[in-house]
Amino acid sequence: GHLSGVRGYSSAIVASSRGRKWSVAVELFEEMLERGLRPTASAFTALREACEEGGQAALAARVLAAQGTEAPKPAKPAPASKRAQASPSTSQVLYSKGALCTRLREKDASPERLSEATELLRSGGHFEETLSYTTALRNCEHGHHWDLALSLLGEMRERTVEQDVVTYNVAVAACGRGQQWERSLALLETMSAVDIPPDFETYQAASLACSRNGEWEQALTFLEIAQAMRVANAESWHIGMMACASAGAWEATLEMLESAGVESPKDVSRDLMCYGVALYACMESGRWPLCLALLERMRREEVDADAVAFACAAQACRDGRNSDAANEIISEMRLKKMNTNVAEVLNEATLSVDFPEVRSPVPLGALRPMAPKEVNLYKWIRQRATPGDVASVIQVIEEFAEERSWLKIQGEQKKELLEASLRAEDRVVEFGCYVGYSSMVMAKKLRELGGGSVTTCEVDAANAYVARGVLQFAGVEGEVQVRVGCACDWVATGQLGTIDFLLLDHRGTIYHDDLHAAETSLSEKALVFADNVLYPGAPLFLNYIDVQGYKIEIHELKEFKRPDLDDWVVICRPPPLAERREMPESTPAELRRLSAEVDAISWRSQEQSVDWVAFQTRLKPIFYQWKEERGL
């Protein structure tokens, strides 16, 4: 059913071409012509380039000639004896690398399904270099498929694909997740044999592998080795403490608390994290007097306890039948305006977001202080949306924004415009992920169009963690890649690749800077889709695209769930590469002043209520005058 129309065939041709399977792509191309179907422009281009790279100049010329003709009339199918035999891999190129890697993340995937996925990755040309193997290993780790991870590691050696310390770190972690800590240790010995020196992540992965299997003493051994080699850090220390606490070794946990800041790495101190782990260890071992002593010590050392720390102490007291002490703790929580439902607080502390990019799950309790509304959204999604159904997740986010707490997302009119602007096979880069709403909208639409990819950058690490959890719950983590950090920094690395569709949805007052940085990565067909140009405002961006000669379209829309606020979405096309200029040396003073005002009110809105309507009343006349002067 995948090859039932233009989109299905075209996507298969593109996938075959990118996988260097030009012969398969040609067969699909011939079959389309026989059925009277015309490939999409992206399929024509991909097939022509694949033929050229494969040394098939005549075929490339034929494809180019066919691209300039009308679609042929349906032809009668040729007899089976005269038709080219389909390559076994013809049906194997219909899956993207992301979709196949998603299979490796499935914890309940059968051996047959995993074997099929790895074979499709091989035949699709996705196992040609170190990075591709490492990506597959990370997904095996997430799916707890340690045996497949070791198999792929062995395959790398057999095919003489270079292995590095990252490859082994991921393999060590995969064995740890799969409850195979002894195999993790064996991999450390292998690293020594192949002359790959371990780094701090190696020892963290090994320590975590032991921790997950209750081998706390072995975990501490790796911590000591890392300290002796001066590669241990705060995360290494916390992993060691959690290994002790989870295994019931409360004495060892308290010893590590005492050593924090003395015999520990330099960046370790007796902070909330260390005290929290110690309280957890004492709660689990039924040592309620020690929990009370730890809370008192935190007060003396001026370490503010959070809801989880208080809840651990309260639960320990309840378990020890000391209801008076438990009630005093809960009263203190109430005075601090914390959630006093101890069971709920502790349950939330165990709820976490987990994905291949991190070594261990991130508890929601750790994210809540930095992103309280976003954490509540994630919980809301888990309670109401259907796992793996991206449309369901999108709808539930919109319901949350309407029923619980407003979110600045591209809903309603903006969503419709965004979907209408996308094209099949677009390589999308988004600046401003937030909770992943627009990323999911684009991933869903690209699926309908026949394929594409989304890479999104988010400067706020807490929001990025939540977004990754949301994307994974929606089942699009194989199609959307989240990058944490400033957009311009990621552009500078060159890792974002060629950009067909650039979505600007972060801080409007720096749109012009980030667009300028990304211009060298824009493809010939690139579109720039800029949201929030009028609300909160991006005056310097408007000046930039005007001076640089972009073709500009302004779409006047209402802000999502805010009919009292107007906004502009600007869709623009860059000039040809030869006509692009350097960053303008000067900007009109009035636009610089407006940009400063936009920043000021935006920062203020994060701490207090602001009158956006009044601000926009002052802003709009200037923007509309700019628009009219340019006949837009």
Residue pairs with C-beta under 8 A, 6 or more apart in sequence:
2 8
2 12
2 91
2 94
3 9
3 12
3 28
3 31
3 94
5 37
6 32
6 37
6 38
6 39
6 40
7 40
7 424
7 449
7 450
8 94
8 450
9 28
9 31
9 32
9 37
9 39
9 43
10 39
10 40
10 42
10 43
10 424
10 450
11 43
11 94
11 424
11 425
11 450
11 451
12 25
12 28
12 93
12 94
13 25
13 28
13 29
13 32
13 39
13 43
13 46
13 47
14 42
14 43
14 46
14 425
14 451
15 93
15 94
15 95
15 96
15 124
15 451
16 22
16 24
16 25
16 28
16 50
16 90
16 93
17 25
17 46
17 47
17 49
17 50
18 46
18 50
18 125
19 93
19 123
19 124
19 125
19 126
20 50
20 53
20 54
20 125
21 50
21 87
21 89
21 93
21 123
21 124
21 125
22 47
22 50
22 51
22 53
22 54
22 56
22 59
23 54
23 87
24 87
24 89
24 90
24 93
25 46
25 47
25 50
26 47
26 51
26 59
27 84
27 86
27 87
27 90
28 90
29 39
29 43
29 47
29 63
30 84
32 38
32 39
33 66
33 72
33 75
34 74
34 75
34 77
34 78
35 74
36 71
36 72
36 73
36 74
36 75
37 71
38 70
38 71
39 47
40 424
40 425
40 450
41 67
42 423
42 424
42 425
44 63
44 66
44 67
46 425
47 63
48 60
48 63
48 64
48 67
49 60
51 57
51 59
51 60
51 63
52 60
77 83
89 123
89 124
92 119
92 120
92 123
92 124
93 123
93 124
95 120
95 124
96 451
96 453
96 478
96 479
97 121
97 124
97 126
97 132
97 135
98 453
98 478
98 479
99 478
99 479
100 117
100 120
100 121
100 124
100 126
100 478
101 117
101 121
101 135
101 136
101 139
101 478
102 139
102 475
102 477
102 478
103 109
103 113
103 114
103 116
103 117
104 114
104 117
104 118
104 136
104 139
104 140
104 142
104 143
104 145
104 148
105 139
105 142
105 143
105 356
105 477
106 113
106 143
107 143
107 144
109 117
109 143
109 145
114 145
114 148
118 136
118 148
118 152
121 127
121 132
121 136
126 132
126 136
127 133
127 136
127 155
127 159
127 161
128 161
129 161
129 162
130 156
130 161
130 162
130 163
130 164
130 167
133 152
133 153
133 155
133 156
133 161
133 167
134 166
134 167
134 170
136 152
137 149
137 152
137 153
137 167
137 170
137 171
137 174
138 170
138 356
138 357
139 356
140 146
140 148
140 149
140 152
140 174
141 149
141 170
141 173
141 174
141 177
141 356
142 177
142 354
142 355
142 356
144 174
144 177
144 178
145 174
145 178
146 174
146 175
146 177
146 178
146 180
146 183
147 178
149 170
149 171
149 174
149 175
149 178
150 171
150 174
150 175
150 183
153 163
153 167
153 168
153 171
155 161
156 162
156 163
156 167
157 163
163 194
163 196
164 196
165 191
165 196
165 197
165 198
165 199
165 201
165 202
166 201
168 187
168 190
168 191
168 196
168 198
168 202
169 199
169 201
169 202
169 205
170 205
171 187
172 184
172 187
172 188
172 202
172 205
172 206
172 209
173 184
173 205
173 208
173 209
173 359
175 181
175 183
175 184
175 187
175 209
176 184
176 205
176 206
176 208
176 209
176 210
176 212
176 213
177 209
177 212
179 212
179 213
180 209
181 209
181 210
181 212
181 213
181 215
181 218
184 205
184 206
184 209
184 210
185 206
185 218
188 198
188 202
188 206
191 197
191 198
191 202
199 231
200 226
200 231
200 232
200 233
200 236
201 359
203 222
203 223
203 225
203 226
203 229
203 231
203 232
203 236
204 226
204 235
204 236
204 239
204 359
205 359
206 222
207 219
207 220
207 222
207 223
207 226
207 236
207 239
207 240
207 243
208 219
208 239
208 243
208 359
208 360
210 216
210 218
210 219
210 222
210 243
211 219
211 239
211 240
211 242
211 243
211 246
211 247
214 246
214 247
215 243
215 247
216 243
216 244
216 246
216 247
216 249
216 252
219 239
219 240
219 243
219 244
220 240
220 243
220 244
220 252
223 232
223 236
223 237
223 239
223 240
226 232
226 236
227 236
227 264
227 265
232 265
233 265
233 267
233 268
234 265
234 267
234 268
234 273
236 265
237 256
237 260
237 264
237 265
237 268
237 274
238 273
238 274
238 277
239 360
240 256
241 253
241 256
241 257
241 274
241 277
241 278
242 277
244 250
244 252
244 253
244 256
244 281
245 253
245 277
245 278
245 280
245 281
245 284
248 281
248 284
248 285
249 281
250 281
250 282
250 284
250 285
250 287
250 290
253 277
253 278
253 281
253 282
254 278
254 281
254 282
254 290
256 264
256 274
257 270
257 274
257 275
257 277
257 278
260 268
260 269
260 270
260 271
260 274
261 268
261 269
261 270
268 274
270 301
270 303
271 303
272 303
272 304
272 305
272 306
272 309
275 294
275 297
275 298
275 303
275 305
275 309
276 306
276 308
276 309
276 312
278 294
279 291
279 294
279 295
279 309
279 312
279 313
279 316
280 312
282 288
282 290
282 291
282 294
282 312
282 316
283 291
283 312
283 313
283 315
283 316
283 319
286 316
286 319
286 320
287 316
288 313
288 316
288 317
288 319
288 320
288 322
288 325
289 320
291 312
291 313
291 316
291 317
292 313
292 317
292 325
294 313
295 305
295 309
295 310
295 313
295 329
298 304
298 305
298 309
306 338
306 365
306 369
307 333
307 338
307 339
307 345
307 365
308 345
308 346
308 349
308 365
310 329
310 330
310 332
310 333
310 338
310 345
311 333
311 342
311 345
311 346
311 349
312 346
313 329
314 326
314 329
314 330
314 333
314 342
315 326
315 342
315 346
317 323
317 325
317 326
317 329
318 326
318 342
330 340
330 342
333 339
333 340
334 340
338 345
339 345
345 365
348 363
348 364
348 365
348 368
348 379
349 363
349 364
349 365
350 363
351 363
351 364
351 365
351 379
352 361
352 362
352 363
352 364
353 361
353 362
353 364
353 367
353 378
353 465
353 466
353 468
353 469
353 472
354 361
354 362
354 469
354 472
355 468
355 469
355 472
355 477
357 468
357 482
362 465
364 375
364 378
364 379
367 374
367 375
367 462
367 465
367 466
368 375
370 460
370 461
370 462
371 460
371 462
371 463
371 466
373 405
373 407
374 435
374 462
374 463
374 466
375 466
376 404
376 405
377 397
377 400
377 404
377 405
377 407
377 435
377 466
377 470
378 435
378 466
378 469
378 470
380 396
380 400
380 404
381 393
381 396
381 397
381 400
381 470
381 473
382 473
384 396
384 399
385 392
385 393
385 395
385 396
385 473
385 474
386 392
386 393
387 473
387 475
388 473
388 474
388 475
389 474
389 475
390 440
390 443
390 444
390 474
390 475
390 476
391 444
392 474
393 440
393 470
393 473
393 474
394 437
394 440
394 441
394 444
394 474
397 407
397 409
397 435
397 437
397 470
398 409
398 411
400 407
401 407
401 409
401 411
401 560
401 561
402 561
406 561
406 562
407 434
407 435
407 437
407 560
408 434
408 532
408 560
409 434
409 435
409 437
409 438
409 560
410 418
410 437
410 438
410 441
410 505
410 531
410 560
411 437
411 560
411 561
412 558
412 560
412 561
413 557
413 558
414 531
414 557
414 560
414 567
414 569
415 438
415 441
417 555
417 557
417 569
418 438
418 441
418 442
418 445
418 503
418 529
419 441
419 442
419 445
421 501
421 527
421 529
421 571
422 428
422 442
422 445
422 446
422 449
422 452
422 501
423 449
423 452
423 500
423 501
423 525
424 446
424 449
424 450
424 451
424 452
425 449
425 450
425 451
425 452
425 500
426 446
426 452
426 453
426 500
426 501
427 452
427 453
427 455
427 497
427 498
427 499
427 500
427 501
427 523
428 442
428 446
428 452
428 453
428 454
428 455
428 499
428 500
428 501
428 502
428 503
429 454
429 455
429 456
429 457
429 496
429 497
429 499
429 501
429 502
429 503
429 518
429 521
430 438
430 439
430 442
430 454
430 455
430 456
430 457
430 502
430 503
430 505
431 456
431 457
431 487
431 502
431 503
431 504
431 505
431 506
431 514
432 456
432 457
432 458
432 487
432 503
432 504
432 505
432 506
432 507
433 439
433 456
433 457
433 458
433 463
433 464
433 467
433 482
434 458
434 463
434 467
434 505
435 463
435 466
435 467
435 470
436 456
436 466
436 467
436 468
436 470
436 471
436 474
436 480
436 482
438 503
438 505
439 454
439 456
439 467
439 471
439 476
439 480
439 482
440 470
440 471
440 474
440 476
440 480
442 452
442 454
442 503
443 454
443 476
443 479
443 480
444 476
446 452
446 453
446 454
446 479
447 479
452 479
453 479
453 481
454 479
454 480
454 481
455 480
455 481
455 483
455 496
455 497
456 467
456 480
456 481
456 482
456 483
457 482
457 483
457 484
457 485
457 486
457 487
457 490
457 496
457 506
458 464
458 467
458 482
458 483
458 484
459 484
459 485
459 486
459 487
459 506
461 484
464 482
464 484
467 482
468 477
468 482
471 477
471 480
471 482
483 490
483 495
483 496
487 506
487 514
487 517
487 518
488 513
488 514
488 517
490 496
491 514
491 517
491 518
491 521
492 517
494 521
496 518
496 521
497 521
498 521
498 522
498 523
499 518
499 521
499 522
499 523
499 526
500 523
500 525
500 526
500 527
501 526
501 527
501 529
502 515
502 518
502 522
502 526
502 527
502 528
502 529
503 529
503 531
504 511
504 514
504 515
504 528
504 529
504 530
504 531
504 538
504 541
505 530
505 531
505 532
506 514
507 602
508 532
508 533
508 536
508 537
508 538
508 541
508 598
509 537
509 538
509 539
509 540
509 595
509 598
509 599
509 602
511 530
511 533
511 538
511 540
511 541
511 544
512 538
512 540
512 541
512 543
512 544
512 545
512 583
513 583
515 528
515 541
515 544
515 545
516 544
516 583
519 574
519 580
522 528
522 574
524 577
526 573
526 574
527 571
527 572
527 573
528 545
528 550
528 570
528 571
528 572
528 573
528 574
529 569
529 570
529 571
530 538
530 541
530 569
530 570
530 571
530 572
531 567
531 569
532 538
532 567
533 541
533 542
533 554
533 567
533 568
533 569
533 570
534 566
534 567
534 568
534 616
534 619
534 620
534 623
535 559
535 565
535 566
535 567
535 612
535 616
536 598
536 601
536 602
536 612
537 594
537 595
537 598
537 619
537 623
538 598
539 591
539 594
539 595
539 598
539 622
539 623
540 587
540 591
540 592
540 595
541 570
542 570
542 591
542 623
542 626
543 584
543 587
543 588
543 591
544 583
544 584
545 552
545 570
545 572
546 552
546 630
547 581
547 584
548 574
548 575
548 580
548 581
548 584
549 575
549 579
549 581
550 572
550 573
550 574
550 575
551 572
551 573
552 570
552 571
552 572
552 630
552 632
553 570
553 571
553 572
553 632
554 568
554 569
554 570
554 627
554 632
555 568
555 569
555 570
555 571
556 566
556 567
556 568
557 566
557 567
557 568
557 569
558 565
558 566
558 567
559 565
559 566
559 567
564 613
565 612
565 613
565 616
566 616
566 620
568 623
574 580
590 622
594 619
594 622
597 615
598 619
601 610
601 612
601 615
604 610
605 612
